[in-house]
Amino acid sequence: MSAITGTPLTPAASRAGGGIGQSVRDSLVIARRNLIRMARIPEMIIFGLIQPIMFVVLFSYVFGGSMMIGGSTSPAEYRNFLMAGIFAQTVTFATAGAGAGIADDMHKGLIDRFRSLPMARGAVLTGRTLADLVQTTLTLLVLAAVALLVGWRTHENIGKVLGGFALLLLLGYAFSWIGALIGLSVRTPEAATSGGLIWLFPVTFISNAFVPTENMAGWLQPIAEWNPFSATVQACRVLFGNPGVSPSDAWPMVHPVWASLLWSLLILVVFRTLAVRKYRQAAV
């Protein structure tokens, strides 16, 4: 309500008065709402932890003695090689959850209620992706503890190690906007989950996450080396001091930290723009 005229403020008028500050506040309110919802449904977090832990155990102990890393088939060497890939896979697989959550809100009509409120249009999506980022951070912490238990070790200073985890979270946040776009483009949460996973499997497996790219077919190696996912995995191995630094002369493999930053920021800008535009079109 306007304090002077007693007439209701329209959403557009409220947003115009609030600007960036209002958008930030709205985004934080939506993020808080989603975090409270996650806390009240703990199985969402528990099931999100089970899959990456299973991957750590299965890959470490089933394939550990059969993979040659740096001329050695030592299971310990493979575990150190593997963990950057598992970390990256975990943050990107959160994309499916982000898409399903937004599709569920759309399906239940909650998004329509948000549209009727005097709030920034992009805040609904930004708040959701920020909440997913918090959940992803918690998952990474637990997964890192499990990795230490199975023998994973870092060999660089704490600053570089934290930098590696920061790149992982940036990649996960960028990919969550792909999930947001998928969630806005389908009719049901089930379709969003399927649509969020189908394309992730080739992205994560046609990469350097689980096997060195030099062991792949010649025509497949450039695809894997220029994969944004591979750049982040390679950057983490460098920052963690783990084995598996590829001798490839492909630019993302020679400069993986810069490649990871550029790929993640590009994905973030492009898919945030597309997702917000899709949200506005749906709101008409």
SULZIQUI-V301560 format. One record per residue. N is the residue number from 1. SS is DSSP state (H for helix, E for strand, C for the rest). PSI is psi in radians with two decimals (999 if undefined). BURIAL is b if it has 24 or more other ideal C-beta (glycine too) atoms within 12 Angstrom, else e. Layout:
N:SS:PSI:BURIAL, N:SS:PSI:BURIAL
//
This chain:
1:C:2.45:e, 2:C:2.29:e, 3:C:-0.35:e, 4:C:-0.89:e, 5:C:-0.30:e, 6:C:0.13:e, 7:C:2.60:e, 8:C:2.47:e, 9:C:2.39:e, 10:C:2.76:e, 11:H:-0.70:e, 12:H:-0.73:e, 13:H:-0.71:e, 14:H:-0.75:b, 15:H:-0.65:e, 16:H:-0.64:e, 17:H:-0.47:e, 18:H:-0.66:e, 19:H:-2.57:e, 20:H:-0.70:e, 21:H:-0.75:e, 22:H:-0.70:b, 23:H:-0.73:b, 24:H:-0.78:e, 25:H:-0.75:e, 26:H:-0.72:b, 27:H:-0.72:b, 28:H:-0.61:e, 29:H:-0.78:b, 30:H:-0.69:b, 31:H:-0.75:b, 32:H:-0.72:e, 33:H:-0.76:b, 34:H:-0.61:b, 35:H:-0.69:b, 36:H:-0.72:e, 37:H:-0.74:e, 38:H:-0.71:b, 39:H:-0.54:e, 40:H:-0.22:e, 41:C:1.29:e, 42:H:-0.40:e, 43:H:-0.40:e, 44:H:-0.73:b, 45:H:-0.72:b, 46:H:-0.84:e, 47:H:-0.53:e, 48:H:-0.40:b, 49:H:-0.56:b, 50:H:-0.80:e, 51:H:-0.91:e, 52:H:-0.60:b, 53:H:-0.70:b, 54:H:-0.72:e, 55:H:-0.72:b, 56:H:-0.88:b, 57:H:-0.82:e, 58:H:-0.86:e, 59:H:-0.65:b, 60:H:-0.78:b, 61:H:-0.34:e, 62:H:-0.76:e, 63:C:-0.13:e, 64:C:-0.69:b, 65:C:-0.04:e, 66:C:-0.05:e, 67:C:2.30:b, 68:C:2.05:e, 69:E:2.04:b, 70:C:0.59:e, 71:C:0.09:e, 72:E:2.52:e, 73:C:0.38:e, 74:C:2.25:e, 75:H:-0.59:b, 76:H:-0.71:b, 77:H:-0.72:b, 78:H:-0.64:b, 79:H:-0.74:b, 80:H:-0.64:b, 81:H:-0.70:b, 82:H:-0.65:b, 83:H:-0.60:b, 84:H:-0.68:b, 85:H:-0.72:b, 86:H:-0.75:b, 87:H:-0.83:b, 88:H:-0.70:b, 89:H:-0.69:b, 90:H:-0.80:b, 91:H:-0.54:b, 92:H:-0.55:b, 93:H:-0.29:b, 94:H:-0.26:b, 95:H:-0.73:b, 96:H:-0.69:b, 97:H:-0.68:b, 98:H:-0.78:b, 99:H:-0.74:b, 100:H:-0.67:b, 101:H:-0.77:b, 102:H:-0.71:b, 103:H:-0.64:b, 104:H:-0.74:b, 105:H:-0.68:b, 106:H:-0.79:b, 107:H:-0.63:e, 108:H:-0.08:e, 109:C:0.10:e, 110:H:-0.64:e, 111:H:-0.66:b, 112:H:-0.63:e, 113:H:-0.72:e, 114:H:-0.66:b, 115:H:-0.50:b, 116:C:-0.18:e, 117:C:2.68:b, 118:C:1.30:b, 119:C:2.77:b, 120:C:2.39:b, 121:C:-0.74:b, 122:C:-0.17:b, 123:H:-0.60:b, 124:H:-0.80:b, 125:H:-0.71:b, 126:H:-0.75:b, 127:H:-0.72:b, 128:H:-0.80:b, 129:H:-0.57:b, 130:H:-0.70:b, 131:H:-0.72:b, 132:H:-0.60:b, 133:H:-0.70:b, 134:H:-0.78:b, 135:H:-0.71:b, 136:H:-0.67:b, 137:H:-0.78:b, 138:H:-0.72:b, 139:H:-0.73:b, 140:H:-0.69:b, 141:H:-0.81:e, 142:H:-0.73:b, 143:H:-0.66:b, 144:H:-0.66:b, 145:H:-0.73:e, 146:H:-0.72:b, 147:H:-0.70:b, 148:H:-0.63:e, 149:H:-0.58:e, 150:C:0.01:b, 151:C:0.06:e, 152:C:2.43:b, 153:C:2.60:e, 154:C:2.74:b, 155:C:0.51:e, 156:C:3.03:e, 157:C:2.88:e, 158:H:-0.56:e, 159:H:-0.77:e, 160:H:-0.67:e, 161:H:-0.80:b, 162:H:-0.60:e, 163:H:-0.67:b, 164:H:-0.76:b, 165:H:-0.59:b, 166:H:-0.70:b, 167:H:-0.66:b, 168:H:-0.77:b, 169:H:-0.61:b, 170:H:-0.74:b, 171:H:-0.78:b, 172:H:-0.71:b, 173:H:-0.72:b, 174:H:-0.77:b, 175:H:-0.48:b, 176:H:-0.44:b, 177:H:-0.49:b, 178:H:-0.74:b, 179:H:-0.68:b, 180:H:-0.75:b, 181:H:-0.73:b, 182:H:-0.76:b, 183:H:-0.57:b, 184:H:-0.26:b, 185:H:-0.15:b, 186:C:2.99:b, 187:C:-0.40:e, 188:C:2.70:e, 189:H:-0.59:b, 190:H:-0.75:e, 191:H:-0.63:b, 192:H:-0.69:b, 193:H:-0.81:b, 194:H:-0.80:e, 195:H:-0.48:b, 196:H:-0.32:b, 197:H:-0.56:b, 198:H:-0.84:e, 199:H:-0.32:e, 200:H:-0.53:b, 201:H:-0.88:e, 202:H:-0.59:e, 203:H:-0.74:b, 204:H:-0.53:b, 205:H:-0.48:b, 206:C:1.22:b, 207:C:-3.06:b, 208:C:0.32:b, 209:C:-0.74:b, 210:C:-0.41:b, 211:C:2.64:b, 212:C:2.47:b, 213:H:-0.43:b, 214:H:-0.27:b, 215:H:-0.07:e, 216:C:2.90:e, 217:C:2.59:e, 218:H:-0.74:e, 219:H:-0.34:e, 220:H:-0.40:e, 221:H:-0.83:b, 222:H:-0.62:e, 223:H:-0.79:e, 224:H:-0.68:b, 225:H:-0.51:b, 226:C:0.10:b, 227:C:2.22:b, 228:H:-0.59:b, 229:H:-0.75:b, 230:H:-0.65:b, 231:H:-0.75:b, 232:H:-0.72:b, 233:H:-0.80:b, 234:H:-0.73:b, 235:H:-0.70:b, 236:H:-0.70:b, 237:H:-0.68:b, 238:H:-0.80:b, 239:H:-0.49:b, 240:H:-0.28:b, 241:C:0.51:b, 242:C:2.80:b, 243:C:2.97:b, 244:C:0.22:b, 245:C:1.97:b, 246:C:2.49:b, 247:C:0.07:e, 248:C:2.60:b, 249:C:0.17:e, 250:C:2.39:b, 251:H:-0.76:e, 252:H:-0.47:b, 253:H:-0.43:b, 254:H:-0.62:e, 255:C:1.12:e, 256:H:-0.60:b, 257:H:-0.82:b, 258:H:-0.70:e, 259:H:-0.73:b, 260:H:-0.80:b, 261:H:-0.83:b, 262:H:-0.77:b, 263:H:-0.81:b, 264:H:-0.77:b, 265:H:-0.67:e, 266:H:-0.80:e, 267:H:-0.73:b, 268:H:-0.85:b, 269:H:-0.82:e, 270:H:-0.86:e, 271:H:-0.44:b, 272:H:-0.75:b, 273:H:-0.81:e, 274:H:-0.70:e, 275:H:-0.77:b, 276:H:-0.69:b, 277:H:-0.71:e, 278:H:-0.70:b, 279:H:-0.75:b, 280:H:-0.68:e, 281:H:-0.67:e, 282:H:-0.40:b, 283:H:-0.21:b, 284:C:999:e
//
